[in-house]
Amino acid sequence: MKESGNFPLGAEFDPEAPYNEKINNPLDVDVDVSIILHKRLTVSVDDYDIDNGEVSFDECNLKGSVNEQKILPNESYKYINGNTKKGKKAISDLKGWDIEDIKIER
């Protein structure tokens, strides 16, 4: 009798058998990643209005104030060096960000 290689009878070349499954080599694939971040920040503004004693921030350039006063995550990579004043600020500004949504697309 011929040696069967310790396979069950008739299973040596069965493509459905677990030991005959084809295993693909890993391939790199480019994906788009969208992450929505949220953090409450305090910024100083001087372009507010006062009407009847009520302060209005409706006309403030809040986006400009944030961009001038804060280092946001998309810019922080430039400053990640804890040995500089900007680096310490970047590390501080990165703390407290929460991922609210993450979407992966191809």
One Martini backbone bead per residue (centre of mass of N, CA, C, O) as a GRO file, in nm:
protein
  106
    1MET     BB    1   0.100   0.034   0.018
    2LYS     BB    2   0.057   0.370  -0.005
    3GLU     BB    3   0.156   0.664   0.102
    4SER     BB    4  -0.056   0.956   0.223
    5GLY     BB    5   0.068   1.180   0.421
    6ASN     BB    6  -0.163   1.188   0.651
    7PHE     BB    7  -0.416   1.193   0.493
    8PRO     BB    8  -0.715   1.173   0.428
    9LEU     BB    9  -0.906   0.999   0.240
   10GLY     BB   10  -0.910   1.197  -0.056
   11ALA     BB   11  -0.768   1.491   0.064
   12GLU     BB   12  -0.494   1.587  -0.056
   13PHE     BB   13  -0.650   1.755  -0.321
   14ASP     BB   14  -0.855   1.918  -0.156
   15PRO     BB   15  -0.952   2.253  -0.175
   16GLU     BB   16  -1.139   2.246   0.101
   17ALA     BB   17  -0.912   2.196   0.266
   18PRO     BB   18  -0.736   2.366   0.504
   19TYR     BB   19  -0.439   2.270   0.396
   20ASN     BB   20  -0.531   2.389   0.085
   21GLU     BB   21  -0.537   2.675   0.131
   22LYS     BB   22  -0.518   2.982   0.006
   23ILE     BB   23  -0.253   3.220   0.068
   24ASN     BB   24  -0.218   3.543   0.071
   25ASN     BB   25  -0.031   3.797   0.007
   26PRO     BB   26   0.047   4.089   0.108
   27LEU     BB   27  -0.101   4.409   0.026
   28ASP     BB   28  -0.086   4.725  -0.074
   29VAL     BB   29  -0.321   4.998   0.011
   30ASP     BB   30  -0.498   5.271  -0.078
   31VAL     BB   31  -0.649   5.508   0.153
   32ASP     BB   32  -0.918   5.686   0.285
   33VAL     BB   33  -0.914   5.909   0.571
   34SER     BB   34  -1.175   6.006   0.797
   35ILE     BB   35  -1.159   6.257   1.059
   36ILE     BB   36  -1.346   6.363   1.335
   37LEU     BB   37  -1.291   6.643   1.536
   38HIS     BB   38  -1.308   6.747   1.895
   39LYS     BB   39  -1.269   7.076   2.059
   40ARG     BB   40  -1.259   7.292   2.319
   41LEU     BB   41  -1.184   7.640   2.284
   42THR     BB   42  -0.982   7.927   2.365
   43VAL     BB   43  -1.020   8.263   2.240
   44SER     BB   44  -0.913   8.570   2.130
   45VAL     BB   45  -1.115   8.873   2.084
   46ASP     BB   46  -1.189   9.213   1.906
   47ASP     BB   47  -1.454   9.171   1.687
   48TYR     BB   48  -1.683   9.253   1.860
   49ASP     BB   49  -2.016   9.327   1.970
   50ILE     BB   50  -2.212   9.597   2.124
   51ASP     BB   51  -2.566   9.566   2.222
   52ASN     BB   52  -2.722   9.667   2.484
   53GLY     BB   53  -2.490   9.498   2.654
   54GLU     BB   54  -2.450   9.289   2.427
   55VAL     BB   55  -2.261   9.026   2.322
   56SER     BB   56  -2.126   8.975   1.988
   57PHE     BB   57  -1.987   8.702   1.768
   58ASP     BB   58  -2.100   8.697   1.468
   59GLU     BB   59  -1.846   8.882   1.330
   60CYS     BB   60  -1.632   8.696   1.395
   61ASN     BB   61  -1.302   8.557   1.335
   62LEU     BB   62  -1.270   8.254   1.453
   63LYS     BB   63  -1.095   8.101   1.255
   64GLY     BB   64  -0.857   8.298   1.262
   65SER     BB   65  -0.806   8.279   1.566
   66VAL     BB   66  -0.741   7.982   1.575
   67ASN     BB   67  -0.510   7.982   1.361
   68GLU     BB   68  -0.330   8.192   1.529
   69GLN     BB   69  -0.348   8.045   1.840
   70LYS     BB   70  -0.344   7.751   1.719
   71ILE     BB   71  -0.246   7.412   1.704
   72LEU     BB   72  -0.329   7.196   1.476
   73PRO     BB   73  -0.307   6.872   1.383
   74ASN     BB   74  -0.225   6.936   1.074
   75GLU     BB   75   0.042   7.114   1.200
   76SER     BB   76   0.202   6.962   1.439
   77TYR     BB   77   0.436   6.806   1.295
   78LYS     BB   78   0.628   7.066   1.283
   79TYR     BB   79   0.657   7.070   1.633
   80ILE     BB   80   0.762   6.787   1.727
   81ASN     BB   81   0.942   6.926   1.995
   82GLY     BB   82   1.000   6.937   2.336
   83ASN     BB   83   1.250   7.164   2.317
   84THR     BB   84   1.030   7.368   2.237
   85LYS     BB   85   0.786   7.594   2.259
   86LYS     BB   86   0.615   7.490   2.019
   87GLY     BB   87   0.628   7.191   2.097
   88LYS     BB   88   0.480   7.216   2.366
   89LYS     BB   89   0.223   7.337   2.242
   90ALA     BB   90   0.154   7.106   2.051
   91ILE     BB   91   0.123   6.891   2.266
   92SER     BB   92  -0.101   7.040   2.420
   93ASP     BB   93  -0.304   7.073   2.172
   94LEU     BB   94  -0.337   6.753   2.134
   95LYS     BB   95  -0.483   6.739   2.380
   96GLY     BB   96  -0.828   6.618   2.391
   97TRP     BB   97  -0.884   6.469   2.143
   98ASP     BB   98  -1.171   6.344   1.962
   99ILE     BB   99  -1.307   6.075   1.803
  100GLU     BB  100  -1.621   6.075   1.637
  101ASP     BB  101  -1.520   5.984   1.341
  102ILE     BB  102  -1.462   5.701   1.117
  103LYS     BB  103  -1.351   5.669   0.772
  104ILE     BB  104  -1.316   5.410   0.526
  105GLU     BB  105  -1.177   5.431   0.194
  106ARG     BB  106  -1.126   5.331  -0.161
   0.00000   0.00000   0.00000
